[in-house]
């Protein structure tokens, strides 16, 4: 709490709450691999990501969908090359004042 994280406006937004913060729990996730950057984003199925400007559940993202990836200067479209269901450890859900967060270089919420 109190940390500021990169948000969807390219600025920093304070984290004010965690609904989940458990490093030891194993849970189902969706792993999205991006074609251009090679970036990989792993998130819960009901987390939102930005697909062509609209919020979409991670479980509904398909190969060929374009996500918003942060370049360090602005957001660019990067196409999903692979989407798989995995089980992994660690469950975190930070809330930011802006309502968005950049995770592993990809815009999420």
Sine and cosine of phi, psi and omega as CSV:
sin_phi,cos_phi,sin_psi,cos_psi,sin_omega,cos_omega
0.00,0.00,0.57,-0.82,0.02,-1.00
1.00,-0.02,-0.32,0.95,0.07,-1.00
-0.93,0.36,0.46,-0.89,0.11,-0.99
-0.94,-0.33,0.69,-0.72,-0.04,-1.00
-0.84,-0.55,0.40,-0.92,0.04,-1.00
-0.89,0.46,0.69,-0.72,-0.03,-1.00
-0.85,-0.52,-0.08,-1.00,-0.09,-1.00
-0.94,0.35,-0.18,0.98,0.06,-1.00
-1.00,-0.08,-0.02,1.00,-0.04,-1.00
0.99,0.15,0.19,0.98,0.06,-1.00
-0.94,-0.35,-0.30,-0.95,-0.01,-1.00
-0.87,-0.50,0.71,-0.71,-0.04,-1.00
-0.84,-0.55,0.70,-0.72,0.01,-1.00
-0.92,0.38,0.61,-0.79,0.16,-0.99
-1.00,0.07,0.83,-0.55,-0.05,-1.00
-0.92,-0.40,-0.16,0.99,-0.06,-1.00
-0.29,-0.96,0.54,-0.84,0.17,-0.98
-0.86,-0.51,0.87,-0.49,0.09,-1.00
-0.99,0.17,-0.40,0.92,0.11,-0.99
-0.65,-0.76,0.69,-0.72,0.12,-0.99
-0.42,-0.91,0.99,0.16,-0.09,-1.00
-0.66,-0.75,0.95,-0.31,-0.04,-1.00
-0.96,0.29,-0.37,0.93,-0.15,-0.99
-1.00,-0.09,-0.18,0.98,-0.08,-1.00
-0.99,0.14,0.67,-0.75,0.11,-0.99
-0.99,-0.12,0.70,-0.71,-0.08,-1.00
-0.53,-0.85,0.34,-0.94,0.08,-1.00
-0.97,0.25,0.63,-0.78,0.02,-1.00
-0.67,-0.74,0.25,-0.97,0.16,-0.99
-0.94,-0.35,0.77,-0.63,0.05,-1.00
-0.96,-0.29,0.86,-0.51,-0.01,-1.00
-0.93,-0.36,0.83,-0.55,0.03,-1.00
-0.95,-0.31,0.76,-0.65,-0.06,-1.00
-0.99,-0.12,0.61,-0.79,-0.13,-0.99
-0.95,0.32,-0.78,0.63,-0.14,-0.99
-0.95,0.31,-0.76,0.65,-0.10,-1.00
-1.00,0.02,-0.38,0.92,-0.12,-0.99
0.98,0.20,0.07,1.00,0.00,-1.00
-0.89,0.46,0.53,-0.85,0.06,-1.00
-0.82,-0.57,0.77,-0.64,0.03,-1.00
-0.87,-0.50,0.81,-0.59,0.04,-1.00
-0.89,-0.45,0.84,-0.54,-0.06,-1.00
-0.51,-0.86,0.30,-0.95,-0.02,-1.00
-0.91,0.41,0.46,-0.89,-0.07,-1.00
-0.85,0.53,-0.51,0.86,-0.04,-1.00
-0.99,-0.14,0.21,0.98,0.13,-0.99
-0.99,0.16,0.55,-0.84,0.03,-1.00
-1.00,-0.01,0.58,-0.81,0.24,-0.97
-0.79,-0.61,0.35,-0.94,-0.01,-1.00
-1.00,0.05,0.92,-0.39,0.05,-1.00
-0.93,-0.37,0.96,-0.29,-0.01,-1.00
0.77,0.63,0.67,0.74,0.09,-1.00
1.00,0.04,0.03,1.00,-0.01,-1.00
-0.83,-0.56,0.60,-0.80,0.04,-1.00
-0.96,0.29,0.76,-0.65,-0.01,-1.00
-0.71,-0.71,0.68,-0.73,0.09,-1.00
-0.87,0.50,0.60,-0.80,0.03,-1.00
-0.83,0.55,-0.60,0.80,-0.02,-1.00
-0.91,0.41,-0.31,0.95,-0.02,-1.00
-0.98,-0.18,-0.02,1.00,0.03,-1.00
-0.96,0.29,0.68,-0.73,-0.03,-1.00
-0.85,-0.52,0.39,-0.92,0.12,-0.99
-0.82,0.57,0.73,-0.69,-0.03,-1.00
0.99,-0.17,-0.33,0.94,0.09,-1.00
-0.92,0.39,0.54,-0.84,0.01,-1.00
-0.97,-0.26,0.82,-0.57,0.07,-1.00
-0.98,-0.18,0.33,-0.95,0.03,-1.00
-1.00,0.00,0.91,-0.42,0.00,-1.00
-0.94,-0.34,0.71,-0.70,0.00,-1.00
-0.99,0.16,0.79,-0.62,-0.01,-1.00
-1.00,-0.09,-0.14,0.99,-0.14,-0.99
0.97,-0.24,-0.26,0.97,0.03,-1.00
-0.83,-0.56,-0.69,0.73,0.00,-1.00
-0.39,-0.92,-0.02,-1.00,0.03,-1.00
-0.99,-0.10,0.65,-0.76,0.08,-1.00
-0.77,-0.63,0.39,-0.92,0.05,-1.00
-0.97,0.23,0.71,-0.70,0.07,-1.00
-0.71,-0.70,0.82,-0.57,-0.14,-0.99
-0.98,0.18,0.65,-0.76,0.07,-1.00
-0.96,0.30,0.85,-0.53,0.01,-1.00
-1.00,-0.07,-0.46,0.89,-0.05,-1.00
-0.44,-0.90,0.67,-0.75,0.07,-1.00
-0.73,-0.68,0.87,-0.48,-0.05,-1.00
-0.74,-0.67,0.45,-0.89,0.11,-0.99
-1.00,-0.05,0.73,-0.68,-0.02,-1.00
-0.67,-0.74,0.27,-0.96,0.19,-0.98
-0.91,-0.41,0.76,-0.65,-0.03,-1.00
-0.61,-0.79,0.26,-0.97,0.03,-1.00
-0.99,-0.11,0.56,-0.83,0.05,-1.00
0.97,-0.22,0.87,-0.50,-0.02,-1.00
-0.75,-0.66,0.91,-0.42,-0.04,-1.00
-0.73,-0.68,0.66,-0.75,0.05,-1.00
-0.61,-0.79,1.00,0.08,0.02,-1.00
-0.98,0.18,0.59,-0.81,0.11,-0.99
-0.96,-0.29,0.75,-0.66,0.04,-1.00
-0.93,-0.36,0.38,-0.92,0.02,-1.00
-0.89,0.46,-0.53,0.85,-0.01,-1.00
-0.98,0.18,-0.33,0.94,-0.03,-1.00
1.00,0.03,-0.04,1.00,0.03,-1.00
-0.79,-0.62,0.30,-0.95,0.03,-1.00
-0.43,-0.90,0.56,-0.83,0.10,-1.00
-0.99,-0.16,0.87,-0.50,-0.03,-1.00
-0.88,-0.48,0.82,-0.57,-0.03,-1.00
0.78,0.62,0.57,0.82,0.07,-1.00
1.00,0.10,0.08,1.00,-0.06,-1.00
-0.87,-0.49,0.66,-0.75,0.00,-1.00
-0.94,0.33,0.80,-0.60,0.02,-1.00
-0.65,-0.76,-0.06,-1.00,0.05,-1.00
-0.53,-0.85,0.00,0.00,0.00,0.00
